[in-house]
Amino acid sequence: MNSLAWNNDLEAARAGDRPALERMLTLSRQDLRRYAEHHCVVNDAEDAVQEALFTASRRLMDLRQLECFASWLFRIVKRECNRLKRGLRSAMHEPITDDIADTCVLEHRGMARDLAAAMESLPAHYREIVLLRDLEGLSITELSERLGLTREATKARLHRARSLAREYLSS
């Protein structure tokens, strides 16, 4: 597929064109599989690819720069491989570093630093819930089970965490 057709399909997929999304993910699958085989335990490579494709289909609208689609997919696969290696339901919080801030998913380096500072300013229990929900994509039910809270308490904690982050960013 040439670059123009690739970009057209990617933009169509972001606009909600399901066949375009399926074409993009199908074309990416083989490369993601090869990548996962080098980064995952042998039996986990296919699971990591499947989970990454599912995450990408749900989160495509979050991608701010379409040119970063391929690197974004590979980062999702690598994170999934790491999660599977640890045998956890979801990855533990890793400190936000400058190399993460430099990724092209975020439009501006300053925005990445502001977001990292906002996350670091949150108390640990608030930071954890935001990361699990917004980065790992856990549902409210999964969060409740993971954190040992009721659904209502989970929703309240998530709301409070996001409110604190918004306050930090607006000041």
C-alpha positions in Angstrom: 0.0 0.0 0.0 1.5 3.4 -0.9 1.9 6.2 1.5 -1.0 8.3 0.2 -3.5 5.3 0.4 -2.1 4.5 3.9 -2.7 8.1 5.1 -6.2 8.2 3.5 -7.1 4.9 5.2 -5.8 6.2 8.5 -7.8 9.4 8.3 -10.9 7.5 7.3 -10.4 5.1 10.2 -10.2 8.1 12.6 -13.4 9.4 11.1 -15.2 6.1 12.0 -14.8 4.1 8.7 -14.7 0.6 10.1 -13.4 -1.1 6.9 -10.5 1.4 6.7 -9.7 0.7 10.4 -9.7 -3.1 9.7 -7.4 -2.6 6.7 -5.0 -0.5 8.8 -4.9 -3.1 11.6 -4.6 -6.0 9.2 -1.7 -4.4 7.4 0.1 -3.7 10.7 -0.5 -7.1 12.3 2.4 -9.0 10.7 5.0 -6.3 11.7 3.5 -6.1 15.2 3.7 -9.9 15.5 7.4 -9.9 14.5 8.1 -7.1 17.0 6.2 -8.9 19.8 8.1 -12.2 19.2 11.3 -10.3 20.1 9.8 -8.6 23.2 7.4 -11.1 24.6 7.6 -14.5 26.1 7.0 -16.9 23.1 3.5 -17.9 24.2 2.4 -14.3 24.8 3.3 -12.7 21.5 -0.1 -13.3 19.8 -1.9 -12.2 23.0 0.1 -9.0 23.0 -0.7 -8.3 19.4 -4.4 -9.0 19.8 -4.6 -6.7 22.8 -2.6 -4.0 21.1 -4.9 -4.1 18.0 -7.9 -3.9 20.3 -6.5 -1.0 22.2 -5.5 0.8 19.0 -9.0 0.4 17.6 -10.5 1.9 20.8 -8.0 4.7 21.2 -7.3 5.8 17.6 -9.1 9.1 18.2 -6.5 9.8 21.0 -3.7 9.8 18.5 -2.9 13.5 17.9 -0.4 13.1 15.0 -1.3 10.5 12.3 2.4 10.3 11.3 3.1 8.6 14.6 0.6 5.7 14.0 3.2 3.0 13.5 5.4 4.0 16.5 2.3 4.4 18.6 1.2 0.8 17.7 4.7 -0.6 18.5 4.7 1.2 21.9 1.3 -0.4 22.7 2.6 -3.8 21.9 5.8 -3.3 23.9 3.7 -2.2 26.9 1.5 -5.2 26.5 4.5 -7.5 26.4 5.9 -6.0 29.5 2.5 -6.4 31.2 2.3 -10.0 30.2 5.9 -10.7 31.4 5.1 -9.4 34.8 2.0 -11.6 34.9 -0.1 -8.7 36.2 -3.6 -7.6 35.1 -2.1 -4.3 34.1 1.2 -2.6 34.1 2.4 -0.9 37.2 3.0 2.8 37.1 6.4 3.7 35.7 7.9 7.2 36.3 7.2 9.7 33.6 10.6 10.4 32.0 11.8 12.8 29.4 12.0 10.1 26.7 8.3 9.5 27.2 7.7 13.2 27.1 9.6 13.3 23.8 7.3 10.9 22.0 5.3 12.3 19.1 1.9 11.2 20.5 1.8 14.5 22.3 1.9 17.6 20.1 4.1 19.8 22.2 6.9 19.0 24.6 5.6 21.6 27.0 2.2 19.9 27.1 3.9 16.6 27.9 5.9 18.2 30.7 2.8 19.9 32.1 0.9 16.6 32.0 3.7 14.7 33.7 4.0 17.4 36.4 0.2 17.2 36.9 0.4 13.4 37.3 3.3 13.6 39.6 1.5 16.2 41.8 -1.3 13.7 42.5 -1.2 11.6 45.6 -0.3 8.0 44.7 -3.8 6.5 45.0 -5.2 9.2 42.6 -2.3 8.8 40.2 -2.7 5.0 40.1 -6.4 5.2 39.3 -5.9 7.7 36.5 -3.1 5.7 34.9 -5.1 2.4 35.2 -8.2 3.9 33.6 -6.8 6.3 31.0 -3.6 4.6 30.0 -4.4 0.9 30.6 -8.1 1.2 29.7 -9.5 -0.7 32.6 -13.2 -0.5 33.1 -14.8 0.8 36.3 -15.6 -2.8 37.3 -12.0 -3.9 36.7 -10.8 -0.9 38.6 -13.1 -1.6 41.5 -11.9 -5.2 41.7 -8.3 -4.3 41.4 -8.4 -1.5 44.0 -10.9 -3.3 46.4 -13.4 -0.5 46.2 -17.1 -0.3 45.4 -18.0 1.0 42.0 -19.3 4.2 43.5 -16.1 4.8 45.4 -14.1 4.0 42.3 -16.0 6.5 40.3 -15.7 9.1 43.0 -11.9 8.6 43.3 -11.4 8.8 39.5 -13.5 12.0 39.4 -11.5 13.6 42.2 -8.2 12.6 40.6 -9.2 14.1 37.3 -10.4 17.2 39.0 -7.1 17.6 40.9 -5.2 17.2 37.7 -7.4 19.8 35.9 -6.8 22.2 38.8 -3.1 21.7 38.5 -3.1 22.3 34.8 -5.3 25.4 35.0 -3.2 27.1 37.6 
